[in-house]
């Protein structure tokens, strides 16, 4: 596995070879871990892992790789458990396995030494006895290469530069230790008793009581009402902004701070309306918290509206897309918090529901071509602005950063322009050159993109030109 990792991954561009190595890991686990598919939960997890593996082969990215690693670790956990019903225990199990990821070999090394002593085998003697044969064999190989030009020519083709590469040694060591841990998953499972130690309840009687909760909720509702009223006035009804304040500046300033505000509010609700907090609650407090949560949901919707409006002013980016998804998750999490309070569920129920929601969303995101989607949106948006104009209102620097997936969108943009723009042809040619890499970096998505480009003649067949857009900026 170390040799395969070196050949497929070390110093190579990322491509389908990453999925191929993930498939080797999966095959190794199926061959060595007999209980890995023992339950229905493990079979469902195996299906999820297989779909993520196919995505790694089709077009790998960091999110899919991380999700696949988590799926593999979950399979190892399920080889010891029948099913997973608690996200908290699962997270502890993942931590327990991860803590042994690079240490299991050292733990096993001491066991091997004890076993060798019991059987009268001395590993140190084996190493000592190997020195002389290896030394003599090396000498003979050297002499044979001096005497045999054909053998010497063949050996010269062998790349031995890795011998002096510390980075390669580190890669070998980390890969070997990680694979060893996968082959010997000897981590301890977490238990409810053990997990409770991490979630000991804090005595809040010094600061909280029923009257304090009601008073704080009244203040919070008033503050949130003022903020939401201003958003309604400026974002929804188009009221005039104060002098010196632009609409774009107002829209951009508040998106992420408002989300942070909502997270703090959620933590407060979980503490005051969480497990064992019934003594702080009252009918008035429940009405106040429902109203406040409703205002929080409106605040999240307002933050999403700010982001969408800012995108309309400028363009769509990966960070803004991730921000919208994150805001949607927060809004859904707040709604689940309402259900938890209304149905009188536990914090464990809320944690499990939010964890399922998070990983379901991330799983779906693994199969979305965000770069293509962003490029298409930005081109359509820029085309609206440049209708009938000879200018270029597209952020070419960011289109370069999106990579070859932006080529079809750039071609459509160029075809609709009143006068040709050489910089667009140049950018397309350079992006197309990025697709011509070695076989390890090949992916099915790249192949489909190449066929689409060639069939539409989107890029002239020419050598790449040094880009006028600096990709390192």
C-alpha positions in Angstrom: 0.0 0.0 0.0 2.9 2.4 0.7 4.4 1.6 -2.7 1.1 2.0 -4.4 0.6 5.4 -2.7 4.0 6.5 -3.7 3.4 5.5 -7.4 -0.1 6.9 -7.6 -0.1 10.0 -5.4 3.3 11.3 -4.2 4.3 14.4 -6.2 1.5 13.8 -8.7 -1.5 16.0 -9.6 -4.7 14.9 -8.1 -7.0 12.9 -10.4 -8.7 9.6 -10.7 -5.6 7.9 -9.1 -6.9 9.2 -5.7 -10.1 7.3 -6.2 -8.1 4.3 -7.3 -6.1 4.3 -4.1 -9.3 4.7 -2.1 -10.6 1.6 -3.9 -7.5 -0.3 -2.9 -8.1 0.7 0.7 -11.7 -0.5 0.5 -10.6 -3.8 -1.0 -8.0 -4.3 1.7 -10.6 -3.7 4.4 -13.1 -6.2 2.8 -10.3 -8.8 2.7 -9.0 -8.3 6.2 -12.0 -7.2 8.4 -14.4 -10.1 8.4 -17.1 -8.2 10.4 -17.1 -5.0 8.3 -20.4 -5.8 6.6 -22.2 -7.6 9.5 -25.1 -5.2 10.0 -27.7 -3.3 8.0 -26.1 0.0 9.2 -22.7 -1.1 7.9 -24.2 -2.1 4.5 -25.8 1.3 4.2 -22.5 3.0 5.1 -20.7 0.8 2.6 -23.1 2.0 -0.1 -22.5 5.6 0.9 -18.7 4.9 0.8 -19.0 3.3 -2.6 -20.9 6.3 -4.1 -18.3 8.7 -2.6 -15.5 6.4 -4.1 -17.2 6.7 -7.6 -17.2 10.4 -7.1 -13.5 10.4 -6.3 -12.8 8.6 -9.5 -15.1 10.8 -11.5 -13.7 14.1 -10.2 -12.0 14.2 -6.8 -12.1 17.1 -4.4 -11.3 17.7 -0.7 -14.8 17.5 0.6 -15.5 14.1 -1.1 -12.1 12.8 0.2 -12.9 13.8 3.8 -16.4 12.3 3.6 -15.0 9.1 2.2 -12.4 8.9 5.0 -15.2 9.4 7.6 -17.3 6.7 5.9 -14.4 4.2 6.1 -13.8 5.0 9.7 -17.6 4.6 10.4 -17.4 1.1 8.7 -14.6 0.2 11.1 -16.7 1.4 14.0 -19.7 -0.6 12.8 -17.5 -3.7 12.6 -17.5 -3.5 16.4 -21.0 -2.1 16.9 -24.3 -3.4 15.5 -25.6 0.1 14.8 -25.1 3.8 15.6 -27.9 5.7 17.3 -26.0 8.5 18.9 -23.9 11.1 17.1 -22.1 11.9 20.3 -20.9 8.3 20.7 -20.0 8.2 17.0 -17.8 11.4 17.3 -16.0 9.9 20.4 -15.4 6.7 18.4 -14.0 8.6 15.5 -11.7 10.4 17.9 -10.7 7.2 19.5 -9.7 5.7 16.2 -8.0 8.9 15.0 -5.9 9.0 18.2 -4.5 5.6 17.2 -4.1 6.4 13.5 -0.4 6.9 13.8 0.4 5.1 17.0 -1.1 1.6 16.5 2.2 0.4 14.9 4.2 1.4 18.0 1.7 -0.4 20.3 1.9 -3.5 18.1 5.7 -3.3 18.0 6.0 -3.9 21.7 3.6 -6.8 21.4 5.6 -8.3 18.5 8.8 -8.0 20.7 7.1 -9.8 23.6 5.8 -12.5 21.2 9.2 -13.0 19.7 10.8 -13.4 23.1 8.2 -16.0 24.1 9.0 -18.0 20.9 12.7 -17.5 21.1 12.9 -15.2 18.0 15.1 -12.2 18.3 14.3 -9.5 15.7 17.5 -7.7 16.3 19.5 -10.9 15.4 17.4 -11.2 12.1 18.4 -7.6 11.2 22.1 -8.3 12.1 22.1 -11.5 10.0 20.7 -9.6 7.0 23.5 -7.0 6.8 26.2 -9.3 5.3 24.0 -10.8 2.5 22.6 -7.4 1.5 26.1 -5.9 1.5 27.5 -8.7 -0.6 24.5 -8.6 -3.0 25.0 -4.9 -3.5 28.6 -5.4 -4.3 27.8 -8.1 -6.9 25.2 -5.9 -8.5 27.7 -3.1 -8.8 30.3 -5.3 -10.4 27.7 -6.9 -12.8 26.6 -3.4 -14.0 30.3 -2.6 -14.7 30.7 -5.8 -16.7 27.3 -5.8 -18.4 26.3 -2.6 -20.3 22.8 -3.9 -20.9 22.2 -4.3 -17.2 23.8 -1.0 -16.5 21.6 0.8 -19.0 18.5 -0.8 -17.5 19.5 0.2 -13.9 20.1 3.8 -15.1 16.4 4.0 -16.0 15.5 3.3 -12.4 14.7 6.6 -10.5 16.7 6.4 -7.2 16.3 10.1 -6.3 13.7 9.2 -3.7 16.5 7.8 -1.5 17.6 11.4 -0.6 14.1 12.9 -0.3 13.0 13.6 3.3 9.5 14.5 2.0 9.1 11.1 0.5 10.3 9.4 3.7 7.6 11.3 5.6 5.0 10.3 3.0 6.0 6.7 3.3 6.0 6.7 7.1 2.6 8.4 7.4 1.0 6.2 4.7 2.4 3.1 6.3 1.3 4.0 9.8 -2.2 4.9 8.6 -2.7 1.7 6.6 -1.4 -0.3 9.6 -4.1 1.3 11.8 -6.8 0.4 9.2 -5.6 -3.2 9.2 -5.6 -3.4 13.0 -8.5 -1.2 14.3 -7.8 -1.9 18.0 -9.4 1.3 19.3 -11.8 1.3 22.3 -15.5 2.0 21.7 -17.0 4.8 23.7 -19.9 4.2 26.1 -22.7 6.4 27.5 -20.9 6.4 30.9 -17.7 7.6 29.3 -19.4 10.3 27.2 -21.3 11.7 30.2 -17.9 12.8 31.7 -17.6 15.2 28.8 -21.0 16.7 29.2 -21.3 17.4 33.0 -24.1 19.8 33.7 -23.1 23.3 34.9 -24.9 24.8 37.9 -26.4 28.1 36.6 -28.5 28.9 39.6 -26.2 31.8 40.5 -27.1 33.6 37.3 -30.4 32.2 36.1 -34.0 31.9 37.4 -37.4 32.2 35.9 -37.6 36.0 36.2 -34.1 36.4 34.7 -35.0 34.3 31.7 -38.2 36.2 31.1 -36.4 39.6 31.4 -33.6 38.6 29.1 -36.0 37.3 26.5 -37.9 40.6 26.5 -34.6 42.5 26.0 -33.5 40.1 23.2 -36.8 40.3 21.4 -36.7 44.1 21.4 -33.1 44.2 20.1 -33.8 41.7 17.4 -37.0 43.5 16.4 -35.0 46.7 15.9 -32.5 44.9 13.7 -35.1 43.0 11.7 -37.2 46.2 11.3 -34.2 48.0 9.7 -33.6 45.1 7.3 -37.3 45.2 6.3 -37.0 48.9 5.7 -33.8 48.9 3.7 -33.7 45.5 2.1 -37.4 44.7 1.5 -39.1 48.1 1.0 -36.2 50.1 -0.5 -36.1 53.0 2.0 -33.4 55.6 1.5 -30.1 54.9 3.3 -28.3 57.5 5.4 -25.9 59.9 3.6 -22.6 58.2 2.8 -24.0 54.7 3.1 -24.3 52.7 -0.2 -26.7 49.9 -0.6 -23.9 47.4 -1.5 -21.9 48.4 1.6 -25.0 47.9 3.8 -25.7 44.5 2.2 -22.2 43.2 2.5 -21.5 44.4 6.0 -24.0 42.4 8.0 -24.3 38.9 6.5 -21.8 37.0 8.6 -22.1 38.9 11.9 -25.8 38.2 11.8 -25.1 34.5 11.5 -22.7 34.7 14.4 -25.4 36.5 16.4 -27.8 33.7 15.6 -25.3 31.0 16.8 -24.9 32.8 20.2 -28.7 32.9 20.5 -29.0 29.2 19.8 -26.4 28.4 22.5 -28.4 30.5 25.0 -31.6 28.6 24.1 -29.9 25.2 24.5 -28.6 26.1 27.9 -31.8 27.7 29.3 -34.2 25.2 27.6 -31.9 22.2 27.6 -31.9 18.9 29.6 -32.4 19.5 33.3 -33.4 23.2 32.8 -37.1 22.9 33.5 -36.8 25.0 36.7 -35.8 28.0 34.7 -38.8 27.7 32.4 -42.3 29.2 32.6 -45.3 29.7 30.2 -44.2 33.3 29.6 -40.6 32.2 28.9 -41.8 29.6 26.4 -43.8 32.3 24.5 -40.8 34.6 24.6 -38.4 32.0 23.3 -40.7 31.0 20.5 -41.0 34.6 19.4 -37.2 35.1 19.7 -36.5 31.9 17.7 -38.9 33.2 15.0 -36.9 36.4 14.9 -33.7 34.4 14.6 -35.1 32.6 11.6 -36.0 35.9 10.0 -32.5 37.2 10.8 -31.0 34.2 9.0 -33.3 34.7 6.0 -32.3 38.4 6.0 -28.6 37.4 6.1 -29.2 35.1 3.1 -31.0 38.0 1.3 -28.1 40.3 2.0 -25.7 37.7 0.4 -27.9 37.1 -2.6 -28.2 40.9 -3.2 -24.4 41.3 -2.9 -24.0 38.5 -5.4 -26.3 40.5 -7.7 -24.1 43.6 -7.3 -20.9 41.7 -7.9 -20.6 38.0 -8.7 -21.0 34.5 -7.2 -18.0 32.9 -5.6 -17.2 29.6 -3.8 -17.1 31.3 -0.4 -20.5 33.0 -1.0 -22.0 29.8 -2.2 -20.7 28.0 1.0 -22.0 30.9 3.0 -25.5 30.5 1.6 -25.5 26.7 2.3 -24.2 27.3 5.8 -26.9 29.9 6.5 -29.5 27.4 5.2 -28.2 24.8 7.6 -28.4 27.3 10.5 -32.0 28.1 9.7 -32.9 24.4 9.5 -31.0 23.9 12.8 -33.1 26.6 14.5 -36.3 25.0 13.2 -35.1 21.7 14.7 -34.5 23.5 18.0 -38.1 24.7 17.9 -39.3 21.1 17.4 -37.0 20.0 20.3 -38.6 22.5 22.7 -42.2 21.9 21.5 -41.9 18.1 21.5 -39.9 18.1 24.7 -37.1 16.1 23.2 -33.6 15.8 24.6 -30.4 17.6 23.5 -29.2 14.2 22.2 -32.1 14.1 19.9 -31.3 17.6 18.6 -27.6 16.7 18.2 -28.5 13.6 16.2 -30.9 15.4 14.0 -28.4 18.2 13.3 -25.6 15.8 12.6 -27.8 13.8 10.1 -28.8 17.1 8.4 -25.2 18.3 8.2 -23.7 15.1 6.7 -26.7 14.7 4.4 -26.0 18.2 3.0 -22.3 17.6 2.7 -22.9 14.3 1.0 -25.2 16.0 -1.6 -22.6 18.7 -2.1 -20.0 16.1 -3.0 -21.9 15.5 -6.2 -22.4 19.1 -7.2 -20.1 20.7 -9.8 -19.9 24.1 -8.0 -17.2 25.5 -10.2 -19.3 24.9 -13.4 -22.4 26.3 -11.7 -20.6 29.5 -10.5 -19.0 30.1 -13.9 -22.4 29.7 -15.6 -24.0 32.1 -13.2 -21.3 34.7 -13.4 -21.3 34.7 -17.2 -25.1 34.9 -17.4 -25.0 37.8 -14.9 -22.2 39.6 -16.8 -24.0 39.1 -20.1 -27.0 41.0 -18.6 -24.7 43.9 -17.8 -22.8 43.9 -21.1 -25.8 43.5 -23.4 -24.8 45.3 -26.6 -21.6 46.5 -25.1 -18.0 46.0 -26.3 -16.6 45.9 -22.8 -15.7 43.0 -20.5 -17.5 43.1 -17.1 -16.5 39.6 -16.1 -14.0 38.9 -13.3 -11.5 37.0 -15.4 -9.1 36.6 -12.5 -11.7 34.6 -10.6 -12.8 32.7 -13.8 -9.1 31.6 -14.0 -9.2 30.4 -10.4 -12.4 28.3 -11.2 -10.3 26.3 -13.6 -11.2 24.5 -16.9 -14.8 24.1 -15.8 -15.2 27.8 -16.7 -14.3 27.2 -20.4 -17.8 26.5 -21.8 -19.2 29.5 -20.0 -16.4 31.8 -21.3 -17.1 30.5 -24.8 -20.8 31.4 -24.6 -19.9 34.8 -23.1 -17.4 35.5 -26.0 -19.9 34.4 -28.7 -22.5 37.0 -27.5 -20.1 40.0 -27.4 -20.4 42.7 -30.0 -16.6 42.7 -30.7 -14.1 39.8 -30.1 -12.0 40.0 -27.0 -8.5 38.4 -27.5 -8.1 38.1 -23.7 -11.0 35.7 -23.5 -9.5 33.4 -26.2 -6.2 33.5 -24.4 -7.8 32.6 -21.1 -9.7 29.7 -22.6 -6.5 28.4 -24.3 -4.6 28.5 -21.1 -7.4 26.8 -19.1 -7.6 24.1 -21.8 -3.9 23.5 -21.4 -4.5 22.6 -17.7 -6.5 19.6 -18.9 -3.5 18.0 -20.6 -1.8 16.4 -17.6 -0.4 12.9 -16.9 -2.6 9.8 -16.6 -2.9 10.0 -12.9 -4.7 13.3 -13.1 -7.2 12.0 -15.7 -10.8 12.0 -14.6 -14.0 11.2 -16.4 -15.3 14.7 -15.8 -12.2 16.2 -17.5 -12.7 13.8 -20.4 -16.3 14.9 -20.8 -15.3 18.5 -20.6 -12.6 18.0 -23.3 -15.2 16.3 -25.6 -17.6 19.1 -25.0 -15.0 21.8 -25.8 -13.7 20.0 -28.9 -17.2 19.4 -30.2 -18.2 23.0 -29.9 -14.8 24.4 -31.0 -14.9 26.6 -28.0 -11.1 26.9 -27.8 -8.8 27.3 -30.8 -6.3 24.4 -31.2 -3.2 26.2 -30.2 -0.4 26.1 -27.7 -1.1 27.8 -24.4 -0.1 31.4 -24.2 1.3 32.8 -21.0 -1.8 34.2 -19.4 -2.3 38.0 -19.1 -4.3 37.2 -16.0 -1.9 36.4 -13.2 -3.1 33.2 -11.5 -1.0 33.7 -8.4 -2.5 37.1 -7.6 
